[in-house]
Amino acid sequence: MRFTDEELSVIKSAFATSDVDNDDMARALRKAMLQMPLDPIDQAMLRQIREQKDLVAVIKKTFLPKLDPNAPFHQILDLWMTVTQEFKDKSPEQALPYVKAREKLIEYLEQQLKFIEKETVGEIEFSSLCKITGKKPEKIFADLWMRSTLISHVETQLSQLIILGGKKGETVEQTLERLQKDSTR
């Protein structure tokens, strides 16, 4: 488990679901990460996140993992190590758009995490990623690949937070026990 017990406790307090699932926090994060319009509930959720530095740190660790020398074995990762799967059988010229897309993905994630933390607006516009007019084919490919990877990454990381959050009333130990049982099936 790459999250500490303290981090799991933070995840649990923010993302635990009830019988009448309340996904407001996760929806607000999704909207912020994908630059979607924020309604008053979303804005309130983001203010709540900003007030909790430990929650901001966990969100950063989740969405933009960094190589951690103290991570458990087989749990060390960053977003650069997963891109090689996309171009392992390609020439350097063919691989370049994938590498550029990953670089832009990381820059975008850093930008949006700053928005979540401090409400600063960055330069990369999500809506511009699927505009093709006036772009070179390599740029079109890299932008569309980055966009697709971003959406998938955001959904996967939110799912992870919700799963780790478990159910309201469930202790961290009970959540870990449930996850361990699920992983052995």
C-alpha positions, 0 to 999 in steps of 0.5 A: 500500500503506497498510502500510509495509515494517516493518509488512508484516514484522510482519504476516508474522511473525505471520500467515504460513502454512505448508503445514500452515496454523496459523491460531491467531493469526487465530482468537484475534483473531477470538474476541477481536473477537467476544467468543467464549470463549477456550481456552488456545491463544487466551489464549496467542496474545493474550498473545503479541500483547500482548508485541509493541507493533508487532503491536498497532499493526498490528492497530489500524491494520488493524481501526480505520483512522484518516485518515493524512495520509502515506498513499499516494494513494487509500489514506486511509480510516476507518470513517466514510467507508464508511457513506455508501454505506448511506444515500446515497438516504435522508432524515436520519431514515432514515439515523440508524440507520446512523449510530448503528450505525457510531458503536457499531461504532467504539466497540466496535472501540476497546473490543475493541482495548483488550481485545487490548492490555491485557485490559480489558473494556468495556461493549458486549456482543456478545451484546446486539446481537441481543436485541430485547426492550425495545428501540425499533425504531430501536435494534434495527435499529442493533444488528443492522446494527452486528452484521452489519457487525462480523462482516463487517469482522472477517472481511475484516480477518483475511483481509487480514492472512493474505493480507499474511502470505503463506507462511512462508519468503517474503520481504516483497519476494516477498509484495509481488511476488505481491500485485502479480501477483495484482492485475493479473489 
